[in-house]
Amino acid sequence: MTQQSEHDAAGAGDAAADALAGIATAFAADNYRMDVVTTAGNVRLTVRPGPGACGECLIPASQLRAMAASALAGGPLAGRDIVVDYPPEAQQ
């Protein structure tokens, strides 16, 4: 997982990466990469397949959004909009 912060308070990107590390690890087990970008208004999760990624293993975007909201709750990024970018071929 990579993370970056754009126009945001110091540490927001690190807070997102720490809070979402478990989700990123689960994606990596199925050969997906999850990148996290935080801004003042949202947290963007971009999921991209690697070689041999398990297409049936990809959870619906709505489920990822709910999992991310739960992981971020109680931290400095709680309540921000969560935007999920999935591969074009992913079934939603």
N, CA, C and O atoms as CSV, one atom per row, in Angstrom:
chain,resi,resn,atom,element,x,y,z
A,1,MET,N,N,0.851,-1.166,0.000
A,1,MET,CA,C,0.000,0.000,0.000
A,1,MET,C,C,0.893,1.222,0.000
A,1,MET,O,O,1.881,1.285,0.731
A,2,THR,N,N,0.542,2.178,-0.813
A,2,THR,CA,C,1.198,3.471,-0.743
A,2,THR,C,C,0.183,4.474,-0.249
A,2,THR,O,O,-1.024,4.309,-0.426
A,3,GLN,N,N,0.694,5.507,0.367
A,3,GLN,CA,C,-0.194,6.552,0.850
A,3,GLN,C,C,0.446,7.882,0.580
A,3,GLN,O,O,1.670,8.002,0.517
A,4,GLN,N,N,-0.381,8.870,0.424
A,4,GLN,CA,C,0.111,10.232,0.321
A,4,GLN,C,C,-0.976,11.166,0.785
A,4,GLN,O,O,-2.159,10.827,0.797
A,5,SER,N,N,-0.555,12.332,1.161
A,5,SER,CA,C,-1.484,13.346,1.635
A,5,SER,C,C,-1.360,14.560,0.732
A,5,SER,O,O,-0.255,15.033,0.469
A,6,GLU,N,N,-2.480,15.059,0.261
A,6,GLU,CA,C,-2.493,16.245,-0.587
A,6,GLU,C,C,-3.240,17.360,0.132
A,6,GLU,O,O,-4.423,17.216,0.439
A,7,HIS,N,N,-2.557,18.471,0.401
A,7,HIS,CA,C,-3.188,19.635,1.014
A,7,HIS,C,C,-3.913,19.261,2.308
A,7,HIS,O,O,-5.071,19.634,2.499
A,8,ASP,N,N,-3.259,18.549,3.169
A,8,ASP,CA,C,-3.914,18.082,4.379
A,8,ASP,C,C,-2.995,18.306,5.572
A,8,ASP,O,O,-1.807,18.589,5.416
A,9,ALA,N,N,-3.560,18.177,6.752
A,9,ALA,CA,C,-2.780,18.334,7.967
A,9,ALA,C,C,-1.691,17.272,8.035
A,9,ALA,O,O,-1.863,16.156,7.545
A,10,ALA,N,N,-0.584,17.630,8.640
A,10,ALA,CA,C,0.529,16.693,8.776
A,10,ALA,C,C,0.063,15.448,9.513
A,10,ALA,O,O,-0.656,15.530,10.508
A,11,GLY,N,N,0.476,14.313,9.016
A,11,GLY,CA,C,0.148,13.056,9.668
A,11,GLY,C,C,-1.131,12.400,9.203
A,11,GLY,O,O,-1.376,11.245,9.551
A,12,ALA,N,N,-1.961,13.086,8.429
A,12,ALA,CA,C,-3.226,12.491,7.989
A,12,ALA,C,C,-2.979,11.285,7.098
A,12,ALA,O,O,-3.665,10.271,7.221
A,13,GLY,N,N,-2.005,11.387,6.203
A,13,GLY,CA,C,-1.685,10.256,5.332
A,13,GLY,C,C,-1.196,9.066,6.127
A,13,GLY,O,O,-1.569,7.927,5.847
A,14,ASP,N,N,-0.349,9.331,7.132
A,14,ASP,CA,C,0.144,8.251,7.982
A,14,ASP,C,C,-0.993,7.634,8.788
A,14,ASP,O,O,-1.048,6.415,8.954
A,15,ALA,N,N,-1.898,8.469,9.288
A,15,ALA,CA,C,-3.034,7.964,10.056
A,15,ALA,C,C,-3.900,7.058,9.196
A,15,ALA,O,O,-4.365,6.016,9.658
A,16,ALA,N,N,-4.119,7.454,7.945
A,16,ALA,CA,C,-4.920,6.628,7.037
A,16,ALA,C,C,-4.217,5.315,6.752
A,16,ALA,O,O,-4.840,4.253,6.799
A,17,ALA,N,N,-2.928,5.375,6.457
A,17,ALA,CA,C,-2.174,4.156,6.155
A,17,ALA,C,C,-2.193,3.200,7.341
A,17,ALA,O,O,-2.384,1.996,7.170
A,18,ASP,N,N,-1.997,3.734,8.541
A,18,ASP,CA,C,-2.009,2.886,9.737
A,18,ASP,C,C,-3.378,2.256,9.958
A,18,ASP,O,O,-3.476,1.059,10.232
A,19,ALA,N,N,-4.433,3.054,9.840
A,19,ALA,CA,C,-5.788,2.561,10.093
A,19,ALA,C,C,-6.229,1.533,9.057
A,19,ALA,O,O,-7.001,0.626,9.367
A,20,LEU,N,N,-5.740,1.673,7.830
A,20,LEU,CA,C,-6.189,0.812,6.732
A,20,LEU,C,C,-5.202,-0.304,6.405
A,20,LEU,O,O,-5.388,-1.014,5.417
A,21,ALA,N,N,-4.167,-0.471,7.204
A,21,ALA,CA,C,-3.127,-1.466,6.918
A,21,ALA,C,C,-3.685,-2.884,6.829
A,21,ALA,O,O,-3.260,-3.654,5.967
A,22,GLY,N,N,-4.609,-3.239,7.685
A,22,GLY,CA,C,-5.186,-4.583,7.647
A,22,GLY,C,C,-5.947,-4.850,6.362
A,22,GLY,O,O,-5.876,-5.947,5.808
A,23,ILE,N,N,-6.673,-3.852,5.889
A,23,ILE,CA,C,-7.414,-3.993,4.634
A,23,ILE,C,C,-6.437,-4.124,3.473
A,23,ILE,O,O,-6.629,-4.956,2.587
A,24,ALA,N,N,-5.391,-3.305,3.477
A,24,ALA,CA,C,-4.385,-3.365,2.409
A,24,ALA,C,C,-3.693,-4.722,2.383
A,24,ALA,O,O,-3.405,-5.249,1.309
A,25,THR,N,N,-3.427,-5.287,3.544
A,25,THR,CA,C,-2.794,-6.601,3.626
A,25,THR,C,C,-3.701,-7.676,3.036
A,25,THR,O,O,-3.229,-8.577,2.343
A,26,ALA,N,N,-4.994,-7.585,3.306
A,26,ALA,CA,C,-5.942,-8.554,2.745
A,26,ALA,C,C,-5.983,-8.456,1.221
A,26,ALA,O,O,-6.026,-9.479,0.537
A,27,PHE,N,N,-5.970,-7.244,0.688
A,27,PHE,CA,C,-5.927,-7.079,-0.769
A,27,PHE,C,C,-4.638,-7.664,-1.343
A,27,PHE,O,O,-4.663,-8.333,-2.376
A,28,ALA,N,N,-3.529,-7.414,-0.683
A,28,ALA,CA,C,-2.234,-7.912,-1.168
A,28,ALA,C,C,-2.214,-9.432,-1.241
A,28,ALA,O,O,-1.568,-10.002,-2.119
A,29,ALA,N,N,-2.913,-10.090,-0.330
A,29,ALA,CA,C,-2.963,-11.557,-0.346
A,29,ALA,C,C,-3.613,-12.086,-1.621
A,29,ALA,O,O,-3.346,-13.212,-2.039
A,30,ASP,N,N,-4.467,-11.268,-2.237
A,30,ASP,CA,C,-5.134,-11.653,-3.490
A,30,ASP,C,C,-4.524,-10.949,-4.702
A,30,ASP,O,O,-5.142,-10.879,-5.764
A,31,ASN,N,N,-3.305,-10.426,-4.534
A,31,ASN,CA,C,-2.549,-9.746,-5.598
A,31,ASN,C,C,-3.185,-8.439,-6.068
A,31,ASN,O,O,-3.183,-8.131,-7.259
A,32,TYR,N,N,-3.722,-7.683,-5.128
A,32,TYR,CA,C,-4.211,-6.335,-5.404
A,32,TYR,C,C,-3.383,-5.347,-4.595
A,32,TYR,O,O,-2.849,-5.683,-3.538
A,33,ARG,N,N,-3.285,-4.142,-5.099
A,33,ARG,CA,C,-2.593,-3.066,-4.398
A,33,ARG,C,C,-3.620,-1.990,-4.083
A,33,ARG,O,O,-4.416,-1.614,-4.942
A,34,MET,N,N,-3.602,-1.497,-2.852
A,34,MET,CA,C,-4.501,-0.424,-2.461
A,34,MET,C,C,-3.674,0.807,-2.109
A,34,MET,O,O,-2.873,0.785,-1.175
A,35,ASP,N,N,-3.876,1.872,-2.864
A,35,ASP,CA,C,-3.209,3.139,-2.591
A,35,ASP,C,C,-4.192,4.065,-1.892
A,35,ASP,O,O,-5.386,4.058,-2.191
A,36,VAL,N,N,-3.685,4.856,-0.964
A,36,VAL,CA,C,-4.513,5.757,-0.168
A,36,VAL,C,C,-4.022,7.187,-0.356
A,36,VAL,O,O,-2.837,7.474,-0.183
A,37,VAL,N,N,-4.934,8.072,-0.707
A,37,VAL,CA,C,-4.623,9.500,-0.808
A,37,VAL,C,C,-5.633,10.243,0.053
A,37,VAL,O,O,-6.841,10.057,-0.095
A,38,THR,N,N,-5.135,11.086,0.955
A,38,THR,CA,C,-6.029,11.875,1.798
A,38,THR,C,C,-5.983,13.337,1.360
A,38,THR,O,O,-4.933,13.857,0.983
A,39,THR,N,N,-7.131,13.978,1.417
A,39,THR,CA,C,-7.239,15.418,1.185
A,39,THR,C,C,-8.030,15.997,2.347
A,39,THR,O,O,-8.429,15.270,3.256
A,40,ALA,N,N,-8.252,17.278,2.316
A,40,ALA,CA,C,-9.008,17.909,3.398
A,40,ALA,C,C,-10.426,17.366,3.492
A,40,ALA,O,O,-11.028,17.390,4.566
A,41,GLY,N,N,-10.969,16.873,2.376
A,41,GLY,CA,C,-12.356,16.440,2.379
A,41,GLY,C,C,-12.603,14.961,2.257
A,41,GLY,O,O,-13.691,14.488,2.586
A,42,ASN,N,N,-11.601,14.203,1.782
A,42,ASN,CA,C,-11.889,12.782,1.590
A,42,ASN,C,C,-10.653,11.905,1.717
A,42,ASN,O,O,-9.518,12.370,1.814
A,43,VAL,N,N,-10.938,10.626,1.711
A,43,VAL,CA,C,-9.911,9.589,1.661
A,43,VAL,C,C,-10.204,8.788,0.401
A,43,VAL,O,O,-11.282,8.208,0.270
A,44,ARG,N,N,-9.259,8.752,-0.522
A,44,ARG,CA,C,-9.444,8.033,-1.789
A,44,ARG,C,C,-8.653,6.732,-1.727
A,44,ARG,O,O,-7.448,6.729,-1.477
A,45,LEU,N,N,-9.363,5.620,-1.963
A,45,LEU,CA,C,-8.758,4.293,-2.003
A,45,LEU,C,C,-8.760,3.829,-3.452
A,45,LEU,O,O,-9.820,3.669,-4.056
A,46,THR,N,N,-7.590,3.616,-4.002
A,46,THR,CA,C,-7.466,3.152,-5.378
A,46,THR,C,C,-6.940,1.729,-5.349
A,46,THR,O,O,-5.844,1.474,-4.851
A,47,VAL,N,N,-7.725,0.805,-5.884
A,47,VAL,CA,C,-7.377,-0.618,-5.880
A,47,VAL,C,C,-7.034,-1.030,-7.301
A,47,VAL,O,O,-7.813,-0.810,-8.229
A,48,ARG,N,N,-5.860,-1.632,-7.462
A,48,ARG,CA,C,-5.392,-2.077,-8.779
A,48,ARG,C,C,-4.921,-3.519,-8.694
A,48,ARG,O,O,-4.277,-3.910,-7.720
A,49,PRO,N,N,-5.241,-4.316,-9.716
A,49,PRO,CA,C,-4.817,-5.718,-9.705
A,49,PRO,C,C,-3.348,-5.859,-10.077
A,49,PRO,O,O,-2.804,-5.080,-10.861
A,50,GLY,N,N,-2.729,-6.866,-9.497
A,50,GLY,CA,C,-1.384,-7.268,-9.885
A,50,GLY,C,C,-1.493,-8.493,-10.769
A,50,GLY,O,O,-2.599,-8.919,-11.103
A,51,PRO,N,N,-0.361,-9.066,-11.153
A,51,PRO,CA,C,-0.388,-10.275,-11.985
A,51,PRO,C,C,-1.119,-11.414,-11.264
A,51,PRO,O,O,-0.837,-11.705,-10.102
A,52,GLY,N,N,-2.041,-12.041,-11.954
A,52,GLY,CA,C,-2.754,-13.183,-11.388
A,52,GLY,C,C,-3.717,-12.829,-10.272
A,52,GLY,O,O,-4.037,-13.682,-9.444
A,53,ALA,N,N,-4.188,-11.591,-10.231
A,53,ALA,CA,C,-5.117,-11.181,-9.179
A,53,ALA,C,C,-6.396,-12.011,-9.245
A,53,ALA,O,O,-6.872,-12.358,-10.326
A,54,CYS,N,N,-6.937,-12.317,-8.085
A,54,CYS,CA,C,-8.147,-13.128,-7.973
A,54,CYS,C,C,-9.378,-12.247,-8.186
A,54,CYS,O,O,-9.780,-11.514,-7.283
A,55,GLY,N,N,-9.973,-12.316,-9.369
A,55,GLY,CA,C,-11.133,-11.491,-9.693
A,55,GLY,C,C,-12.329,-11.748,-8.806
A,55,GLY,O,O,-13.053,-10.815,-8.458
A,56,GLU,N,N,-12.553,-13.006,-8.429
A,56,GLU,CA,C,-13.694,-13.337,-7.573
A,56,GLU,C,C,-13.470,-12.910,-6.131
A,56,GLU,O,O,-14.417,-12.872,-5.345
A,57,CYS,N,N,-12.236,-12.591,-5.774
A,57,CYS,CA,C,-11.908,-12.240,-4.391
A,57,CYS,C,C,-12.171,-10.770,-4.072
A,57,CYS,O,O,-12.163,-10.381,-2.904
A,58,LEU,N,N,-12.402,-9.958,-5.088
A,58,LEU,CA,C,-12.588,-8.526,-4.890
A,58,LEU,C,C,-13.967,-8.254,-4.294
A,58,LEU,O,O,-14.987,-8.594,-4.893
A,59,ILE,N,N,-13.992,-7.643,-3.120
A,59,ILE,CA,C,-15.263,-7.343,-2.465
A,59,ILE,C,C,-15.935,-6.158,-3.159
A,59,ILE,O,O,-15.256,-5.375,-3.824
A,60,PRO,N,N,-17.249,-6.011,-3.018
A,60,PRO,CA,C,-17.928,-4.854,-3.611
A,60,PRO,C,C,-17.380,-3.541,-3.043
A,60,PRO,O,O,-16.970,-3.476,-1.884
A,61,ALA,N,N,-17.381,-2.514,-3.865
A,61,ALA,CA,C,-16.873,-1.206,-3.443
A,61,ALA,C,C,-17.619,-0.693,-2.212
A,61,ALA,O,O,-17.013,-0.074,-1.337
A,62,SER,N,N,-18.912,-0.941,-2.136
A,62,SER,CA,C,-19.689,-0.480,-0.977
A,62,SER,C,C,-19.210,-1.146,0.310
A,62,SER,O,O,-19.202,-0.518,1.369
A,63,GLN,N,N,-18.815,-2.403,0.222
A,63,GLN,CA,C,-18.303,-3.114,1.397
A,63,GLN,C,C,-16.937,-2.558,1.800
A,63,GLN,O,O,-16.668,-2.385,2.989
A,64,LEU,N,N,-16.079,-2.278,0.830
A,64,LEU,CA,C,-14.779,-1.679,1.139
A,64,LEU,C,C,-14.975,-0.317,1.796
A,64,LEU,O,O,-14.295,0.012,2.767
A,65,ARG,N,N,-15.898,0.468,1.270
A,65,ARG,CA,C,-16.176,1.792,1.837
A,65,ARG,C,C,-16.602,1.662,3.305
A,65,ARG,O,O,-16.134,2.423,4.152
A,66,ALA,N,N,-17.478,0.712,3.609
A,66,ALA,CA,C,-17.944,0.507,4.984
A,66,ALA,C,C,-16.805,0.038,5.888
A,66,ALA,O,O,-16.685,0.494,7.025
A,67,MET,N,N,-15.975,-0.866,5.388
A,67,MET,CA,C,-14.834,-1.353,6.172
A,67,MET,C,C,-13.854,-0.218,6.458
A,67,MET,O,O,-13.337,-0.105,7.569
A,68,ALA,N,N,-13.600,0.617,5.460
A,68,ALA,CA,C,-12.676,1.738,5.638
A,68,ALA,C,C,-13.235,2.746,6.636
A,68,ALA,O,O,-12.499,3.256,7.480
A,69,ALA,N,N,-14.530,3.037,6.546
A,69,ALA,CA,C,-15.153,3.973,7.487
A,69,ALA,C,C,-15.021,3.463,8.914
A,69,ALA,O,O,-14.746,4.234,9.833
A,70,SER,N,N,-15.217,2.166,9.094
A,70,SER,CA,C,-15.079,1.566,10.416
A,70,SER,C,C,-13.636,1.665,10.916
A,70,SER,O,O,-13.397,1.980,12.081
A,71,ALA,N,N,-12.682,1.394,10.029
A,71,ALA,CA,C,-11.269,1.448,10.407
A,71,ALA,C,C,-10.826,2.873,10.748
A,71,ALA,O,O,-9.953,3.066,11.594
A,72,LEU,N,N,-11.422,3.858,10.099
A,72,LEU,CA,C,-11.043,5.257,10.318
A,72,LEU,C,C,-11.806,5.911,11.466
A,72,LEU,O,O,-11.418,6.984,11.929
A,73,ALA,N,N,-12.886,5.281,11.932
A,73,ALA,CA,C,-13.715,5.849,13.000
A,73,ALA,C,C,-12.879,6.073,14.259
A,73,ALA,O,O,-12.051,5.241,14.628
A,74,GLY,N,N,-13.108,7.186,14.894
A,74,GLY,CA,C,-12.408,7.482,16.137
A,74,GLY,C,C,-11.046,8.121,15.940
A,74,GLY,O,O,-10.411,8.528,16.913
A,75,GLY,N,N,-10.589,8.216,14.708
A,75,GLY,CA,C,-9.295,8.826,14.421
A,75,GLY,C,C,-9.461,10.190,13.780
A,75,GLY,O,O,-10.580,10.687,13.647
A,76,PRO,N,N,-8.349,10.797,13.382
A,76,PRO,CA,C,-8.415,12.142,12.806
A,76,PRO,C,C,-9.121,12.215,11.451
A,76,PRO,O,O,-9.463,13.305,10.991
A,77,LEU,N,N,-9.340,11.076,10.815
A,77,LEU,CA,C,-9.989,11.066,9.499
A,77,LEU,C,C,-11.442,10.604,9.554
A,77,LEU,O,O,-12.078,10.430,8.514
A,78,ALA,N,N,-11.964,10.406,10.752
A,78,ALA,CA,C,-13.351,9.963,10.911
A,78,ALA,C,C,-14.300,10.969,10.275
A,78,ALA,O,O,-14.130,12.179,10.421
A,79,GLY,N,N,-15.290,10.457,9.572
A,79,GLY,CA,C,-16.308,11.302,8.983
A,79,GLY,C,C,-15.989,11.841,7.604
A,79,GLY,O,O,-16.848,12.454,6.969
A,80,ARG,N,N,-14.792,11.629,7.134
A,80,ARG,CA,C,-14.468,12.092,5.773
A,80,ARG,C,C,-15.129,11.189,4.754
A,80,ARG,O,O,-15.358,10.007,5.010
A,81,ASP,N,N,-15.432,11.751,3.601
A,81,ASP,CA,C,-15.955,10.946,2.503
A,81,ASP,C,C,-14.888,9.944,2.084
A,81,ASP,O,O,-13.698,10.258,2.056
A,82,ILE,N,N,-15.331,8.744,1.760
A,82,ILE,CA,C,-14.420,7.703,1.285
A,82,ILE,C,C,-14.771,7.423,-0.166
A,82,ILE,O,O,-15.892,7.025,-0.483
A,83,VAL,N,N,-13.810,7.633,-1.033
A,83,VAL,CA,C,-13.978,7.425,-2.467
A,83,VAL,C,C,-13.207,6.165,-2.833
A,83,VAL,O,O,-12.029,6.034,-2.503
A,84,VAL,N,N,-13.873,5.236,-3.518
A,84,VAL,CA,C,-13.239,3.976,-3.917
A,84,VAL,C,C,-13.105,3.945,-5.433
A,84,VAL,O,O,-14.087,4.093,-6.160
A,85,ASP,N,N,-11.885,3.753,-5.893
A,85,ASP,CA,C,-11.609,3.573,-7.321
A,85,ASP,C,C,-11.201,2.124,-7.532
A,85,ASP,O,O,-10.177,1.670,-7.020
A,86,TYR,N,N,-12.024,1.400,-8.302
A,86,TYR,CA,C,-11.760,-0.009,-8.586
A,86,TYR,C,C,-11.316,-0.179,-10.031
A,86,TYR,O,O,-11.533,0.708,-10.856
A,87,PRO,N,N,-10.697,-1.308,-10.342
A,87,PRO,CA,C,-10.334,-1.574,-11.740
A,87,PRO,C,C,-11.590,-1.550,-12.608
A,87,PRO,O,O,-12.657,-1.967,-12.157
A,88,PRO,N,N,-11.480,-1.071,-13.842
A,88,PRO,CA,C,-12.655,-0.984,-14.718
A,88,PRO,C,C,-13.370,-2.316,-14.910
A,88,PRO,O,O,-14.590,-2.343,-15.077
A,89,GLU,N,N,-12.636,-3.411,-14.889
A,89,GLU,CA,C,-13.247,-4.717,-15.140
A,89,GLU,C,C,-13.925,-5.311,-13.908
A,89,GLU,O,O,-14.566,-6.358,-14.001
A,90,ALA,N,N,-13.792,-4.655,-12.756
A,90,ALA,CA,C,-14.366,-5.188,-11.518
A,90,ALA,C,C,-15.890,-5.113,-11.557
A,90,ALA,O,O,-16.467,-4.126,-12.013
A,91,GLN,N,N,-16.517,-6.158,-11.079
A,91,GLN,CA,C,-17.980,-6.184,-10.968
A,91,GLN,C,C,-18.374,-5.450,-9.703
A,91,GLN,O,O,-17.859,-5.753,-8.627
A,92,GLN,N,N,-19.266,-4.505,-9.812
A,92,GLN,CA,C,-19.740,-3.756,-8.649
A,92,GLN,C,C,-21.114,-4.245,-8.330
A,92,GLN,O,O,-21.735,-3.766,-7.382
